[in-house]
Amino acid sequence: MKVAVFSSKPYDKAFLTSANQGRHELVFHETALNTTSAILAQDCTAVCCFVNDQLGADVLEILAKQGVKLIAMRCAGYNQVDLNAARAQGITLTRVPEYSPHAIAEHTLALILMLNRQLHRAHYRVHENDYSLDGLLGFDLFGKTVGVIGTGKIGATFARIMLGLGCRVIAYDPFPDEALQTAGVDYVALDALWSQSDIISLHCPLTPDNHHLINADALLKMKPGVMLINTGRGGLLDTKAVIAGLKSRQVGYLGLDVYEEESDLFFEDHSSQLLQDDVFARLLTFPNVVITGHQAFFTREALAAIADTTLKNLTGFEQQDRTLMHLIESP
Ligand SMILES: NC(=O)c1ccc[n+]([C@@H]2O[C@H](COP(=O)([O-])OP(=O)(O)OC[C@H]3O[C@@H](n4cnc5c(N)ncnc54)[C@H](O)[C@@H]3O)[C@@H](O)[C@H]2O)c1
């Protein structure tokens, strides 16, 4: 089967080619999928996409007209896919529901430790022969309350890590996980999570219902100086409201691996260009904000698992064997 792989980086090519073993004809394109680049999928039965490829109704229509029958997402989230339009166009959707929840959960912990112990600032001080500690004061994680929003595969893994560090873990999820409750996680209402948490971490999918879940109202209910961590999806957090919270010190620390407008920025080297996004530029001015460019998933184990499941999805579609496929069901 001929497959156009969009937004492909050298590491995607390496892991997908290795998992493919020559079975499918993979055509790699560095460009992201959008209305202009969709033409590159001509003659392809499938396209393989990543988090910032555009899969709105307009792109899906172009793909369908060119004969594309399958969109194989090589990620877990699919908030950018117009599911109704895909169904209307008769396009099948697959994804990689699980690759390494540890990769994202461990990166979440890295952001927490970096912010708390000011490692980003300490690193530069030492390189400037400055060993003063003023301004680097942290706090013990032991005994602090961590609020986890969404306790699926990643949130549950993260919750267990924080329990292991001696934190009190509270969570909000419409579908509580009994095993986590047994392990010591208390499920609470959102308002209680806002008011009790020293650290709040987002691990739910972005849906129309929870866009800007963290907004000005929610921020007012939180403990002053709260630490916010978002490795979920950028749209879960109202960035402008959080910037106001940082300025008033209601938000004490902010760790982001995702950003609302990341599709214009992340995964590319823009170092010789001027940054045009003023909101993002403001975030970069705070000493208590750490941002990574959607790299939480980026471990060897995760990339190997993503490639393996993506190839199974392609082969399952070709063989019409649903047991091999991880389908995204229509709403
Ligand atoms: N930064 C990264 O590199 C990266 C990588 C993978 C996934 N993610 C993000 O992490 C999210 C979670 O991934 P997962 O594999 O744990 O998914 P999952 O499907 O296993 O778990 C999601 C959980 O969120 C819960 N949920 C849904 N809506 C909610 C809401 N409004 N409030 C609270 N909980 C809600 C669900 O009940 C479920 O338990 C993905 O949807 C994706 O957006 C980020």
The ligand as an SDF file (V2000), in Angstrom:
LIG
                    3D

 44 48  0  0  0  0  0  0  0  0999 V2000
    3.0070   15.9130   25.1260 N   0  0  0  0  0  0  0  0  0  0  0  0
    3.0200   14.7600   24.4950 C   0  0  0  0  0  0  0  0  0  0  0  0
    4.0430   14.3840   23.8870 O   0  0  0  0  0  0  0  0  0  0  0  0
    1.8040   13.8680   24.5260 C   0  0  0  0  0  0  0  0  0  0  0  0
    1.9430   12.5440   24.1080 C   0  0  0  0  0  0  0  0  0  0  0  0
    0.8380   11.6990   24.1750 C   0  0  0  0  0  0  0  0  0  0  0  0
   -0.3820   12.1680   24.6080 C   0  0  0  0  0  0  0  0  0  0  0  0
   -0.5100   13.4650   24.9930 N   0  0  0  0  0  0  0  0  0  0  0  0
   -1.8180   13.9680   25.4480 C   0  0  0  0  0  0  0  0  0  0  0  0
   -2.1720   13.2670   26.6300 O   0  0  0  0  0  0  0  0  0  0  0  0
   -3.5590   12.9570   26.5750 C   0  0  0  0  0  0  0  0  0  0  0  0
   -3.8350   11.7640   27.4660 C   0  0  0  0  0  0  0  0  0  0  0  0
   -3.2510   10.6090   26.9060 O   0  0  0  0  0  0  0  0  0  0  0  0
   -3.6020    9.1400   27.4790 P   0  0  0  0  0  0  0  0  0  0  0  0
   -2.8490    8.1950   26.6280 O   0  0  0  0  0  0  0  0  0  0  0  0
   -3.4420    9.0950   28.9440 O   0  0  0  0  0  0  0  0  0  0  0  0
   -5.1560    9.0700   27.1320 O   0  0  0  0  0  0  0  0  0  0  0  0
   -6.2500    8.1060   27.7560 P   0  0  0  0  0  0  0  0  0  0  0  0
   -7.3570    8.0460   26.7630 O   0  0  0  0  0  0  0  0  0  0  0  0
   -5.6400    6.8330   28.2420 O   0  0  0  0  0  0  0  0  0  0  0  0
   -6.7650    8.8960   29.0610 O   0  0  0  0  0  0  0  0  0  0  0  0
   -7.4650   10.0910   29.0250 C   0  0  0  0  0  0  0  0  0  0  0  0
   -8.2660   10.2030   30.3170 C   0  0  0  0  0  0  0  0  0  0  0  0
   -8.8250   11.5140   30.3720 O   0  0  0  0  0  0  0  0  0  0  0  0
  -10.1460   11.3920   30.8710 C   0  0  0  0  0  0  0  0  0  0  0  0
  -10.9040   12.5730   30.4910 N   0  0  0  0  0  0  0  0  0  0  0  0
  -11.5470   12.8390   29.3270 C   0  0  0  0  0  0  0  0  0  0  0  0
  -12.0920   14.0740   29.3770 N   0  0  0  0  0  0  0  0  0  0  0  0
  -11.7820   14.5830   30.5910 C   0  0  0  0  0  0  0  0  0  0  0  0
  -12.0580   15.8160   31.2300 C   0  0  0  0  0  0  0  0  0  0  0  0
  -12.7610   16.7800   30.6270 N   0  0  0  0  0  0  0  0  0  0  0  0
  -11.5720   16.0010   32.4780 N   0  0  0  0  0  0  0  0  0  0  0  0
  -10.8550   15.0510   33.1030 C   0  0  0  0  0  0  0  0  0  0  0  0
  -10.5650   13.8540   32.5490 N   0  0  0  0  0  0  0  0  0  0  0  0
  -11.0270   13.6400   31.3030 C   0  0  0  0  0  0  0  0  0  0  0  0
  -10.6580   10.0960   30.2920 C   0  0  0  0  0  0  0  0  0  0  0  0
  -11.7580    9.5890   31.0510 O   0  0  0  0  0  0  0  0  0  0  0  0
   -9.4250    9.2090   30.4030 C   0  0  0  0  0  0  0  0  0  0  0  0
   -9.3760    8.5300   31.6400 O   0  0  0  0  0  0  0  0  0  0  0  0
   -3.8090   12.7220   25.0750 C   0  0  0  0  0  0  0  0  0  0  0  0
   -5.1750   12.9120   24.7430 O   0  0  0  0  0  0  0  0  0  0  0  0
   -2.9220   13.7330   24.4260 C   0  0  0  0  0  0  0  0  0  0  0  0
   -3.6540   14.9250   24.2190 O   0  0  0  0  0  0  0  0  0  0  0  0
    0.5560   14.3150   24.9640 C   0  0  0  0  0  0  0  0  0  0  0  0
  1  2  1  0
  2  3  2  0
  2  4  1  0
  4  5  1  0
  4 44  2  0
  5  6  2  0
  6  7  1  0
  7  8  2  0
  8  9  1  0
  8 44  1  0
  9 10  1  0
  9 42  1  0
 10 11  1  0
 11 12  1  0
 11 40  1  0
 12 13  1  0
 13 14  1  0
 14 15  2  0
 14 16  1  0
 14 17  1  0
 17 18  1  0
 18 19  2  0
 18 20  1  0
 18 21  1  0
 21 22  1  0
 22 23  1  0
 23 24  1  0
 23 38  1  0
 24 25  1  0
 25 26  1  0
 25 36  1  0
 26 27  1  0
 26 35  1  0
 27 28  2  0
 28 29  1  0
 29 30  1  0
 29 35  2  0
 30 31  1  0
 30 32  2  0
 32 33  1  0
 33 34  2  0
 34 35  1  0
 36 37  1  0
 36 38  1  0
 38 39  1  0
 40 41  1  0
 40 42  1  0
 42 43  1  0
M  CHG  2   8   1  16  -1
M  END
$$$$
